[in-house]
Every structure is written in structure tokens, then in C-alpha cells.
Amino acid sequence: MKNVVDLFRELREDHDCSQKDIAAVLGISQQHYSKYEKGEYELPLRHFITLAEYYGVSADYLIGRCSYDKKKPLKTIYITRDCSCESLVQDILSLSRHGRESVVEYVELQKLKEGK
């Protein structure tokens, strides 16, 4: 079973991302993210969930309880013809906390408007 911090690094490298890229997804500094990969800090649950969603893997994989087949592509779901769920989530996660909260608020208002 692989070490959790090794899995973080491997996933990041497999997705051709830098530590700075992943730090931006998490809304933290590159230096802070580096401490997670070195095992100096424990990854908070909210970041753990964000990384699992970002990489398209299960929580079980992130803690080393199951394997991940890189050859088996994840199914891409499109919201519109040009916008996939993955790209939308990545865009939202790259926003500031206030920006992400604004997106959630907008979606809630749109649901009310449509009676859902």
C-alpha cells in the first residue's frame, strides 16, 4: 500500500500539474501545499474531498485502499455542448472563496427562479 503523500505527488504529476496549480485549486499557497506532499501537515478533509473530485478518484484511492487505472478514462459529462462538468468544477475551484460562494448563491437563485 502506497503512502498517502506519495499518492498526492503521483496524482499531481500524472495530471501534469505543478504544486502551484494544485495549491490554486485548494485556495492555498504553493508552500502550504508542499507541506502536505512532504507529510509535514495533515490534509484537512475539505481539501481531501476537493482533490478527490479534481482528480476524479475515490476517497478510497486517496487513502490507498484501492487502485486507480489510468488507462480507463473517466466518463465526461457535458453541461452544455462546450462545457464539461470537470471543466466547470475546475473553473469554480480556481475562484476565490468569495467567488465560489457567489457561484453557489447564483445557482440557488436560479433554482428558485425555475421553481426547483
C-alpha positions as CSV (number, residue, x, y, z in Angstrom):
1,M,0.0,0.0,0.0
2,K,1.4,3.4,-1.0
3,N,1.9,6.3,1.4
4,V,-0.9,8.9,1.1
5,V,1.6,11.7,0.5
6,D,3.2,9.7,-2.4
7,L,-0.3,9.4,-3.9
8,F,-0.8,13.1,-3.8
9,R,2.5,13.7,-5.7
10,E,1.9,10.9,-8.2
11,L,-1.6,12.2,-9.0
12,R,-0.4,15.7,-9.4
13,E,2.4,14.6,-11.7
14,D,0.1,12.2,-13.7
15,H,-2.2,15.2,-14.4
16,D,0.8,17.3,-15.4
17,C,0.1,19.8,-12.7
18,S,2.6,21.8,-10.6
19,Q,2.3,22.3,-6.9
20,K,1.2,25.8,-7.6
21,D,-1.6,24.6,-9.8
22,I,-3.0,22.3,-7.1
23,A,-2.5,25.0,-4.4
24,A,-4.7,27.3,-6.6
25,V,-7.4,24.6,-6.7
26,L,-7.3,24.4,-2.9
27,G,-7.1,28.1,-2.4
28,I,-3.8,27.9,-0.6
29,S,-0.1,28.9,-1.3
30,Q,2.3,26.6,-3.1
31,Q,4.4,26.5,0.1
32,H,1.5,25.3,2.2
33,Y,0.6,22.6,-0.4
34,S,4.2,21.5,-0.4
35,K,3.9,20.7,3.3
36,Y,1.0,18.3,2.5
37,E,3.1,16.4,-0.1
38,K,6.0,16.2,2.3
39,G,3.8,14.9,5.1
40,E,4.6,17.9,7.3
41,Y,0.9,18.9,7.5
42,E,-2.2,16.8,7.5
43,L,-4.6,17.5,4.7
44,P,-7.9,18.8,6.0
45,L,-11.0,16.9,5.0
46,R,-12.3,19.8,2.8
47,H,-9.0,19.7,0.7
48,F,-9.1,15.9,0.7
49,I,-12.6,16.0,-0.9
50,T,-11.6,18.7,-3.3
51,L,-8.6,16.7,-4.5
52,A,-10.6,13.5,-5.0
53,E,-13.1,15.4,-7.1
54,Y,-10.5,17.3,-9.0
55,Y,-8.5,14.2,-9.9
56,G,-11.7,12.1,-10.5
57,V,-10.7,9.4,-8.0
58,S,-12.4,7.9,-5.0
59,A,-11.6,8.8,-1.4
60,D,-10.6,5.1,-1.0
61,Y,-7.9,5.6,-3.7
62,L,-6.6,8.7,-2.0
63,I,-6.1,6.8,1.3
64,G,-4.5,3.9,-0.5
65,R,-7.3,1.4,-0.2
66,C,-7.9,0.7,-3.9
67,S,-6.1,1.0,-7.2
68,Y,-6.6,3.5,-10.0
69,D,-6.5,2.5,-13.6
70,K,-5.0,5.5,-15.6
71,K,-5.9,3.7,-18.9
72,K,-9.6,3.6,-18.1
73,P,-10.8,7.1,-18.9
74,L,-13.4,8.7,-16.7
75,K,-16.8,9.4,-18.4
76,T,-17.0,13.0,-19.4
77,I,-20.4,14.6,-18.7
78,Y,-21.3,17.8,-20.5
79,I,-23.4,20.5,-19.1
80,T,-23.6,22.3,-22.4
81,R,-22.1,21.3,-25.8
82,D,-18.9,23.2,-24.9
83,C,-18.7,22.9,-21.1
84,S,-17.9,19.7,-19.3
85,C,-18.7,19.1,-15.6
86,E,-15.0,18.7,-15.0
87,S,-14.0,22.0,-16.6
88,L,-16.8,23.8,-14.8
89,V,-15.7,22.4,-11.4
90,Q,-12.1,23.3,-12.1
91,D,-13.1,26.8,-13.0
92,I,-15.2,27.2,-9.9
93,L,-12.5,25.7,-7.7
94,S,-9.9,28.2,-9.1
95,L,-12.0,31.1,-7.9
96,S,-11.5,32.8,-4.5
97,R,-13.7,31.6,-1.6
98,H,-16.0,34.6,-2.1
99,G,-16.2,33.8,-5.9
100,R,-17.1,30.1,-5.1
101,E,-19.8,31.2,-2.6
102,S,-21.2,33.6,-5.2
103,V,-21.5,30.8,-7.8
104,V,-23.4,28.6,-5.2
105,E,-25.6,31.6,-4.4
106,Y,-26.3,32.2,-8.1
107,V,-27.3,28.5,-8.6
108,E,-29.6,28.6,-5.6
109,L,-31.3,31.8,-7.0
110,Q,-31.6,30.2,-10.5
111,K,-33.2,27.1,-8.9
112,L,-35.8,29.3,-7.1
113,K,-36.4,31.2,-10.3
114,E,-37.1,27.9,-12.1
115,G,-39.2,26.5,-9.3
116,K,-36.9,23.7,-8.4
